[in-house]
Amino acid sequence: MRNAYIAAVHDLAGRDSQILALVADNGAIVFDRYRKDYPERFINFGIAEANMISVAAGLAACGKIPFAYTIAGFLTMRAYEQIRNDVCLQRMNVKLVGIGAGFAYSDLGPTHHTVEDLALMRILPGMTIFAPCDPQEARQVTFAAAQIDGPVYIRLATGGSPRVYDTEMPFEIGKAVSLHEGNDLSIVTTGHIVPEVLSAVRELDADGIQVLLLHYPTVKPFDEAALLDAADRTGLILTVEEHSVYGGLGGIVSEVLAEHGSGAVCKRLGLWDRFPAGYGSYTWMKEHNGLSSRQIISSVRSLMECRNGSPS
């Protein structure tokens, strides 16, 4: 995802001289090509995220289109006041790019894990939020962000992200993507946990459980129609997110179902009122925090047993 994003920004800079790449003392090597080709449009602010965002807002006020890139937790929390007041309150055309979201910085511990960012960003008026699931989609949302006149937050993993799409797929802002068809239960998910969810869905499919899998590359604006259709079709919703269940995707889904009077049963799978636990590989972190394919399968079976009247 990281390399796909950087390549997309490089391509955008070649098409539009107003595009700038901003970093906060990270990504120096991976930006080598961009820095070489567009040195006057690359700014490294050092470990000064709040300053980077205020400058980005000022650049946007002058007609520039800055893409401000740094570690997701430091971007969305250390510079939150600047994002709120300098970018969103003034409706500045700034693109915020958070790298290493969720548990992606697995062995760096909870200071670098980011499971609060969707909640923080979605409450800001005028903010568009993208959470791509693979490198192809990361490239697509970067191009989409450049076309939006206003603040955007792009939530990314790191390098080495597996491919989800085998072929080039069209991307539409604000639309959910169906990755698997089924009528037994719906899983609603977003971002780089999608490959893990797909693995679970394929195993369930082999066992005769047909899952409707909805991925939300655009978290805000949220595709309510796709969710309500899935709720009507299956009556059971499991949300899966590499994020706190409070304020993130599970919160959005629950709000939409409640406000529309849906009778669907919804269960949320994510972090429940705690920080990510442990240090280790990304695979180990997902298992240790309840988000491995095995645990997703267990949650699906439990939810289906609930509907059938069996103990969960």
Phi, psi and omega in degrees: 000315182303310183293325178294319178298312183296320177296322179293318178295322176299315179296319179298319180297328177290337182264334188220116183288353179275349181286132175232149174250121180245138177224162180241067177063036175214160180072019185300314184288317184291344176266012185305313183295317179298314183297324179291317185278329183226060185299328182282352180241027175233124181231123175257115185271357187073190183281074185211064187299317181298318177298318180302317183289320178296318177295320178302317178297319178296319178296319178297324178296338179264008177096000178280164176238087183277136170254108184261116192240127171193182181302132190304316182295320180288324179293309189278341182249313180293329183248025186296320179300318180291323177297316181293306190275319184274326184264299189284317180299326179267359183049055180276149184275069183246136178254119182259126185236111181260118181261149176075033181290166182065226180261015190303323174274064195304311186270005179268352173087179190296340176293334181256345176286146186229103182234020180238352193293322179297318179298316181293317185284326186288339180276355180275122181302136175082359182276126170267139183235127175245139175224083183291158184256347180202175184301319179301314182290327176300319177295316183296318182289332177295316176295321179296320181300322181294338181272348181271130178267087182156178183290141179224141171242127178248121183260115185239158169276221177237212177282167175076019181288133180289156177281140174257320183263131178279332181232168178294124181248143176292149179237133179231125179302132175083010181243134174286159181239127176275117182259348178199137181262142177186167183234002182276321185197151177251134169252129178246126186214177180201151170075205193280005170277351184305315179303323178294319179294317178301319178301317179295317182297320180293323177291320177296321178300319179295335178266007175088011177257116186265113184255133169272116184253116177251123176252136181250088175293334171253114179274327176216122002292149187262135181280087182293322184300318180295319179296313183294325176295317178297319179297319179294323184286320188247332180075354180230131180233128170243121174265138180231122182213144175271068192191165170298145176287346180272116174084352181265214184299316180299322177295317179299312182299314180299319179298314183295315180299317181293315184293334180263005177067029179292140177271006182292146174272131183236132173237140181253134177241117182180208179267129182257099173051045176204162175277159175303139184259135169092172177228139178165196178292164179298318178299316180295321180297319179296316179296315185291339182248018170081021184235026174280164179301323179299318182285329174295316178300316179300319179293321177298312181297319179297318181293321179292323177296323177301316180293324182279359177087007179272161175299142180266000000 
